[in-house]
């Protein structure tokens, strides 16, 4: 084995450890510290007195561990719920999810047109600013110990809903960028329908699929058990990727199914350490790709986008939660939890630039994601504080619609 590869990996974990140590000392989410650490020691690291601090390279091994981190984080989140629970909230999720995704996208479209003066750029900006980061949201839910909260069911549903929307969005985007603006509905619709049917089938039939898996997971050996579970996770990721569903959403769906079995607690116990280890690598690896040198020209527009996202997301999240039947207290938890944006924003910006669209977009996307990575943990952690101030201003408590348990 190449000793340089081990050295690179060892250095990466050293800086990951330091980032988590400082985050814990400051009682803050480790996400922005991990991203920042990647920026400071990665390929685009700054030079101090002519000496570069670039000591870690983004290798295939780091990429692999990073992808596993996303899979394990979403898999864990699915295990905390069940397909049955998600299916039971279908009508409320449909109303709330549709409103949330639609308003976020339209808001981003308007912002993009105002600041970039073109509909193609506006469509790209709508994708950058409109889609939440599944990885960051999952990490925040775990860090803040909210995975068992009733409203987290709705957050999870929105993440699945956004993935279906992504299939439509990316198909239209590719038409705008690479097909001379021609959008082939005949090619898009079958793919979208297939994705929708697949996700819906897994959620509705989750209990039955879990019943089929249950006896096959009844093995005493911890070694055999963890190997079987990990194999299922990887095979699920491969399967969903073939029908153009994000592999992370596939991991989430597998978690929902396994939550229907008697083995769910055992799975959680075994994969939690791996989730934390590889999840940290994901955020660090994300930072390795960010080049701070390109930020300068995009500062003004990025700050405007951050302000628009925070205010707009809170309003949209509260409205969507209300339509889904949640109380204002639960609604604040939802609205402040799903503000973060992530790797998808950078990917969309890169696609746009490769097609010859505005070269400012990568700088805008990278700085936008980084600022929200710092802001979103603070807002999510203090959602109760904002709710209490809202109650004082409103002068009355808004009672939940629907079941009082929400």
Secondary structure, DSSP 8 states (H G I E B T S, - for coil): --HHHHHHHHHHHHHHHHHHHHHHHTT--SHHHHHHHHHHHSTT--EETTEE-------HHHHHHHHHHHHHHHHHHHHTS-HHHHHHTHHHHHHHHHHHHHHHHHHHHHHHHHHH-SHHHHHHHHHHHHS--HHHHHHHHHHTT-TTSTTHHHHHHHHHHHHHHHHHHHHHHHHHHHSTT---HHHHHHHHHHHHHHHHHHHHSHHHHHHHHHGGG--S-HHHHHHHHHHHHHHHHHHHHHTT--HHHHHHHHHHHHTTSTTHHHHHHHHHHHHHHHHHHHHHHHHHT--GGG-GGGHHHHHHHHHHHHHHHHHHHHHHHHHTT--HHHHHHHHHHS----HHHHHHHHHHHHTT--TTHHHHHHHHHHHHHHHHHHHHHTHHHHHHHHHHHHSS----SS-TT-
